Amino acid sequence: MSIEARSQSPRATRSPRRIRPSADRGEKSEVRSIRLKFFLVIFSLFTIHFSLFTFADAKVYIDITSPEKTRFPIAIQEFNGAEGKDITDIIRNDLDITGFFMCIDKNSYIESPAQAFDSKNWRIIGAEAVIKGTVSVDQNLSVRVSLYDVFDGVEILRKEYKGQRSSIRQIAHAAANDIYRHITGEDGIFRTKAAFIAEDEDKKGLYIMDWDGAEIKRLGIRGDFVLQPHWSKDGTKIVYSSERSRQWGIYLLDFTKMTERKIFSSNGLNMAGNFFPNGDEIVFSSSKDETYGIYSLKIAESKITRITSGRGIDVSPSVSPDGKQIVLVSDRGGSPQIYIMSSKGYDVRRLTFEGFYNTSPSWSPDGKRIIFVGRNAGKNQIFIIAPDGSGRTMLTDTGNNEDPSFSPNGGFIIFSSDRDGIKGIYIMRANGESQKKITPAWLKASNPKWSPN
């Protein structure tokens, strides 16, 4: 079976040009031409070919929903050559950062990479699975990866990946995805990205990076403030808020057309929420009518509809994955709390009752959980709760933690924290375990949002 997938080549990236605004012709909708070859790099610079040789019957080796904290012991033999070492290191880091795997120290290995797999050599060091691979390099790169079950003594996955020589990271992430899926039965996250905001020459800028914090790229989009990026469901667009020329607007970055345009602006504060599932409608909050309310915007028609009414402050809306509900923050009860309503504004009910300050709600991909930020002992912490209000659990407890966003498989959360003195971006499992910073110490970063694919 052959599979062809489009991917990106970070190492082939040329220095991105900054976005230049088009001339203002008095149009209501400002269009900015994006001449960043970088966007082509993100989505379609090279092709990786995958050839599947063998795939054993599905067997789940790790139940990722289990409360048990035992890590699955796996050995990863170093692939041959300089490229092979890089690929091995990336696969090891991908698996290790999930918190589900214990990568056995290579100094304990008995079997050399050149030897054929022999389960006896791995049982003695406690490995339950072994990854072996070979790399061949000419004009392109060919990587063969095998995964072995130590107890059964069989090869359970063999796959070949072909791509440009500059595609090492993408090949390694693709291999890690396949290994993760075969061992856990769940989709991996290793080829995903995150959009986030960082300081950019005394202004705020929009950035993109790989899920593990590597290959950080500045998109050239800047304003006095840039906040709250949100991906479309297909990953081809990002909507965000930006203050430019002392006015808050909501902007749409379209990777397929390589354009940025202002889709809404008004007096007051306008803050982007996420997309509805159809990809052509967003939810947002605005004080354009002198009261903070929740609105929907059909982008193609530039049609705005107010969803909430009343004199309270309603902000931070997030549409559920099925588009039927909206979770939001409102002070209608006297303090900022999380509420849920239908996408038309009906059937409003309060979700949080503990704490005097709860904000920044976001849905899990399956719609069964909501993460939000709540104040605890004077610090902002990340909580998780079910849509019916049950199971409220605090996931963080060190420093101030904000801006939570689920991974596309729902197994992990990305967030910002100032726990080490400067605000950076971290990831953790959805139960709060395995918290790890992924942005460099020198970069002040916040507002991360995980890509859907």
C-alpha positions in Angstrom: 0.0 0.0 0.0 1.4 3.4 -0.9 0.5 6.6 0.7 1.5 10.1 -0.5 1.3 13.0 1.9 2.0 16.7 1.5 4.3 18.1 4.2 6.7 20.9 4.9 10.5 21.2 4.9 11.6 23.5 7.7 15.3 23.2 6.8 14.6 24.3 3.2 13.0 27.5 4.5 14.4 30.8 3.2 14.4 33.8 5.4 10.8 35.0 5.4 10.0 38.5 4.1 7.8 40.6 6.2 4.3 41.3 5.2 3.8 44.5 3.4 0.3 46.2 3.6 -1.4 46.9 0.3 -2.3 50.5 -0.5 -5.4 51.8 1.3 -8.1 52.4 -1.3 -10.8 53.3 1.3 -12.2 49.8 1.2 -13.9 48.5 4.3 -11.9 45.3 4.2 -8.2 45.8 4.3 -6.3 43.3 2.3 -2.6 42.6 2.9 -0.6 40.6 0.3 1.5 38.0 2.0 4.6 37.5 0.0 6.2 35.0 2.4 7.6 32.0 0.6 7.5 30.6 4.1 3.9 29.8 3.9 4.6 27.5 0.9 7.2 25.9 3.1 4.6 25.3 5.9 2.1 23.5 3.7 3.5 22.1 0.5 7.2 22.2 -0.2 8.0 18.6 -0.5 6.4 15.2 -0.6 7.1 12.2 1.7 6.2 8.8 0.3 5.3 6.1 2.8 5.5 2.4 1.8 4.0 -0.1 4.3 5.6 -3.5 4.2 4.1 -5.3 7.1 1.6 -4.4 9.8 0.6 -7.0 12.4 -2.9 -7.3 13.8 -3.7 -4.3 16.0 -2.7 -4.8 19.6 -2.8 -2.0 22.2 0.3 -2.0 24.3 -0.4 1.2 26.3 -3.9 2.2 27.6 -3.5 5.9 27.6 -6.7 6.4 29.5 -5.5 4.3 32.4 -4.7 6.1 35.6 -1.5 3.9 36.0 1.7 5.9 35.7 4.0 3.1 34.6 5.9 4.0 31.5 6.2 1.6 28.6 9.9 0.5 28.3 11.1 0.9 24.7 14.6 0.7 23.1 15.5 2.9 20.2 18.6 1.9 18.3 20.5 4.7 16.6 20.0 4.7 12.9 23.1 4.8 10.7 24.8 8.0 9.5 24.5 11.7 10.6 20.9 11.8 9.3 20.1 8.6 11.1 21.3 10.1 14.4 19.1 13.1 14.0 16.1 11.0 13.1 16.7 8.7 16.1 16.9 11.7 18.5 13.7 13.2 17.2 11.8 9.9 17.5 13.1 9.5 21.0 12.2 13.0 22.0 8.7 12.6 20.5 7.9 9.5 22.5 9.6 10.6 25.7 7.8 13.9 25.9 4.4 12.2 25.9 5.1 10.7 29.3 3.9 7.3 28.2 7.3 5.8 27.3 10.5 5.0 29.1 13.4 5.1 26.6 16.0 2.7 27.8 19.6 3.9 28.0 21.4 2.9 24.8 24.5 2.0 26.9 22.7 -1.1 28.1 22.0 -2.5 24.7 23.5 -5.9 23.9 22.5 -6.1 20.3 24.3 -3.8 17.8 22.3 -1.9 15.1 23.8 -4.2 12.4 22.6 -7.4 14.0 19.2 -9.0 13.3 16.6 -8.6 16.0 16.8 -11.2 18.7 14.3 -10.9 21.4 16.6 -12.6 24.0 18.9 -9.6 23.7 16.2 -7.2 24.7 14.3 -9.2 27.4 17.4 -9.2 29.6 17.4 -5.3 29.7 13.7 -5.0 30.3 12.6 -3.7 26.9 9.1 -4.5 25.7 9.5 -3.0 22.2 12.4 -2.2 20.0 12.8 0.3 17.2 15.5 -0.3 14.6 16.1 1.5 11.3 18.3 2.2 8.4 19.0 5.3 6.3 20.2 5.6 2.8 21.1 8.9 1.2 21.6 9.9 -2.4 19.8 12.8 -4.0 16.9 12.0 -1.7 16.4 10.3 1.7 15.1 6.8 2.3 14.4 5.7 5.8 13.3 2.2 6.8 11.8 1.8 10.3 10.9 -1.5 12.1 9.1 -1.9 15.4 9.5 -5.2 17.2 7.4 -6.9 20.0 10.0 -8.3 22.4 7.7 -10.8 24.2 6.2 -12.3 21.0 9.6 -11.9 19.2 8.0 -10.6 16.1 8.2 -7.5 13.8 4.9 -5.7 14.2 5.6 -2.7 11.9 7.9 -2.1 9.0 7.7 1.1 7.0 9.7 3.1 4.5 9.7 6.8 4.3 11.2 8.7 1.3 11.6 12.5 0.9 14.1 15.2 0.3 17.3 15.3 2.3 16.0 18.4 4.0 12.9 16.5 5.3 14.5 14.8 8.2 12.3 16.3 10.9 9.1 15.5 9.0 10.2 11.9 8.3 11.1 11.4 11.9 7.8 12.9 13.2 5.9 10.7 10.7 7.7 7.6 11.9 7.0 8.5 15.6 3.3 9.0 14.7 3.1 5.5 13.3 5.0 3.9 16.2 2.7 5.8 18.7 -0.4 4.8 16.9 0.7 1.1 16.7 1.5 1.0 20.4 -1.4 3.1 21.8 -4.1 2.6 19.2 -4.4 6.4 19.1 -3.3 9.0 16.6 -0.1 10.8 17.3 0.5 14.6 17.4 4.1 14.7 16.2 3.4 16.4 12.8 1.2 19.1 14.3 2.1 22.7 14.9 1.3 25.5 17.3 0.5 29.2 16.5 1.5 31.6 19.3 2.3 35.2 20.1 5.8 36.4 21.1 7.6 39.7 21.6 8.9 41.0 18.3 11.0 44.2 18.4 8.9 45.8 21.1 5.7 44.7 19.4 3.6 41.5 19.5 4.1 39.1 16.6 2.5 35.9 15.3 4.7 32.8 15.2 4.4 29.2 14.3 6.5 26.2 15.6 6.5 22.5 15.6 4.5 20.8 18.4 7.7 20.2 20.4 9.0 23.8 20.2 11.4 23.2 17.3 11.6 25.2 14.0 10.2 28.5 15.4 9.2 30.8 12.6 8.2 34.4 12.7 5.4 35.1 10.2 6.1 38.8 9.9 2.6 39.8 11.2 2.9 42.4 13.8 0.9 45.0 15.7 1.0 47.0 18.9 -0.8 44.0 20.2 -1.6 40.6 18.5 -3.7 38.2 20.5 -5.7 35.0 20.5 -4.9 33.1 17.3 -7.4 30.3 16.4 -7.0 27.7 13.6 -9.8 26.7 11.2 -10.8 23.0 11.4 -8.8 22.2 8.2 -5.7 24.1 9.3 -5.6 26.4 6.3 -6.6 29.6 8.1 -5.9 31.5 11.4 -8.0 34.2 12.8 -6.7 36.6 15.5 -7.0 40.0 17.0 -4.6 42.9 16.5 -4.4 46.6 17.4 -3.2 48.7 14.6 -3.4 52.5 14.3 -5.1 52.5 17.7 -8.0 50.3 16.6 -8.7 46.7 17.4 -9.5 44.6 14.4 -10.0 40.9 13.7 -7.8 39.5 11.0 -7.8 36.4 8.8 -4.7 34.7 7.6 -5.4 32.4 4.7 -2.5 30.1 3.8 -4.2 28.8 0.6 -4.5 32.3 -0.8 -1.4 33.6 1.0 -3.3 36.7 2.2 -4.1 38.5 5.4 -7.2 40.7 5.6 -9.1 42.5 8.2 -12.6 40.9 8.5 -14.0 43.1 11.3 -13.1 46.3 13.2 -15.0 48.9 15.2 -14.6 51.2 18.1 -13.9 49.4 21.3 -12.3 46.1 21.9 -12.8 43.2 19.4 -11.4 39.8 20.4 -11.4 36.8 18.1 -12.9 33.5 19.2 -12.6 30.3 17.2 -14.2 29.0 14.0 -17.5 27.2 13.6 -17.0 23.8 12.1 -18.0 25.0 8.6 -14.8 27.2 8.5 -16.5 30.3 7.2 -18.0 31.6 10.4 -16.3 32.7 13.7 -17.4 33.8 17.1 -16.0 36.8 18.8 -16.5 39.3 21.6 -16.9 43.1 21.1 -17.7 46.2 23.0 -18.8 48.0 19.8 -22.3 48.6 21.3 -20.8 49.9 24.5 -21.5 46.6 26.2 -19.3 43.5 25.9 -21.3 40.9 23.9 -20.8 37.8 21.9 -21.2 37.9 18.1 -20.9 35.6 15.2 -19.4 36.7 11.9 -20.1 35.0 8.5 -16.8 35.8 6.8 -17.9 35.5 3.1 -21.0 37.7 3.7 -19.5 40.0 6.3 -22.7 39.3 8.2 -22.6 40.0 12.0 -25.1 38.6 14.4 -25.2 39.4 18.1 -25.7 36.2 20.2 -25.8 37.5 23.8 -27.8 40.4 25.2 -27.9 42.2 28.5 -25.8 44.7 30.4 -23.2 42.2 31.7 -19.7 41.6 30.3 -19.7 38.5 28.0 -16.3 37.6 26.5 -13.9 34.7 25.5 -16.4 32.6 23.5 -15.4 29.2 22.2 -17.6 27.1 19.8 -18.0 23.4 20.5 -16.6 20.9 18.0 -20.1 20.1 16.7 -21.0 23.8 16.4 -24.1 23.5 18.7 -22.8 25.1 21.8 -20.7 28.0 22.9 -18.8 28.3 26.2 -18.0 31.8 27.4 -17.0 34.0 30.3 -19.6 36.3 31.9 -19.9 38.4 35.0 -23.7 38.3 35.0 -23.5 36.5 38.3 -21.2 39.1 39.9 -17.8 37.7 39.0 -16.2 36.2 35.9 -17.5 32.7 35.6 -17.8 30.1 32.8 -21.2 29.6 31.1 -22.5 27.4 28.4 -25.3 28.3 25.9 -26.6 27.1 22.5 -24.9 28.6 19.5 -27.9 30.8 19.0 -27.7 32.2 22.6 -30.4 30.2 24.2 -30.4 27.9 27.3 -27.6 29.8 29.1 -26.4 28.0 32.2 -23.5 28.5 34.6 -20.8 25.9 34.6 -18.3 27.1 37.3 -19.3 27.9 40.9 -15.9 27.5 42.7 -13.5 30.5 42.7 -14.2 34.1 42.1 -12.3 34.4 38.8 -12.6 31.8 35.9 -11.8 32.6 32.3 -10.3 31.4 28.9 -12.5 28.3 28.3 -11.7 25.9 25.4 -13.3 22.6 24.2 -11.6 19.3 23.8 -11.8 17.9 20.3 -14.5 15.3 21.3 -16.6 18.0 23.1 -16.5 16.0 26.4 -14.2 18.3 28.4 -13.5 22.0 28.8 -10.3 23.5 30.0 -10.2 27.0 31.6 -8.1 29.3 33.8 -9.1 29.9 37.4 -7.6 31.8 40.3 -6.2 29.7 43.1 -4.2 31.1 46.0 -3.6 34.3 44.1 -2.3 32.5 41.0 -3.8 31.6 37.7 -4.1 27.9 37.2 -5.5 25.6 34.5 -8.6 23.5 35.3 -10.5 20.8 33.4 -14.2 20.2 33.8 -17.0 18.3 32.0 -19.8 20.2 30.2 -22.2 19.2 32.8 -20.1 20.8 35.6 -18.7 17.5 37.0 -15.1 16.4 37.5 -13.5 19.9 38.1 -9.8 19.2 38.5 -6.8 21.6 38.8 -4.0 20.6 36.4 -1.3 23.1 37.3 0.0 24.4 40.6 3.3 26.4 40.0 3.4 30.0 38.8 0.7 31.6 36.7 -0.6 29.3 33.9 -2.9 30.5 31.1 -4.0 30.1 27.5 -4.8 26.4 27.5 -5.5 24.6 24.2 -6.0 20.9 23.5 -4.0 18.8 21.0 -6.1 17.4 18.1 -6.2 14.0 19.7 -7.3 15.4 23.0 -4.5 13.7 24.9 -2.3 16.8 25.6 -2.7 20.5 26.5 -0.5 23.4 25.4 -0.4 26.5 27.6 1.7 29.4 28.7 3.3 29.8 32.1 5.7 32.2 34.0 6.9 29.6 36.4 10.5 30.1 35.6 10.4 33.9 35.6 9.6 34.6 31.9 6.4 33.6 30.2 6.9 30.7 27.9 5.0 27.8 26.3 4.6 24.4 27.9 2.8 21.1 27.1 1.4 18.5 29.4 -0.8 15.4 29.3 -4.5 16.1 29.6 -4.4 14.8 33.1 -1.8 17.4 34.1 1.2 15.0 34.1 4.5 15.4 32.2 4.6 19.2 32.2 7.5 20.5 30.1 8.6 23.8 28.6 9.0 23.8 24.8 10.0 27.4 24.0 13.6 28.6 24.6 14.3 30.5 27.8 15.0 33.8 26.1 11.7 33.9 24.2 8.7 35.6 25.8 5.7 33.7 24.4 2.0 33.3 25.1 -1.4 32.6 23.6 -0.6 29.2 22.1 -3.1 27.3 19.9 -2.6 23.8 18.7 -3.1 23.1 15.0 -5.9 20.6 14.1 -3.6 18.6 11.9 
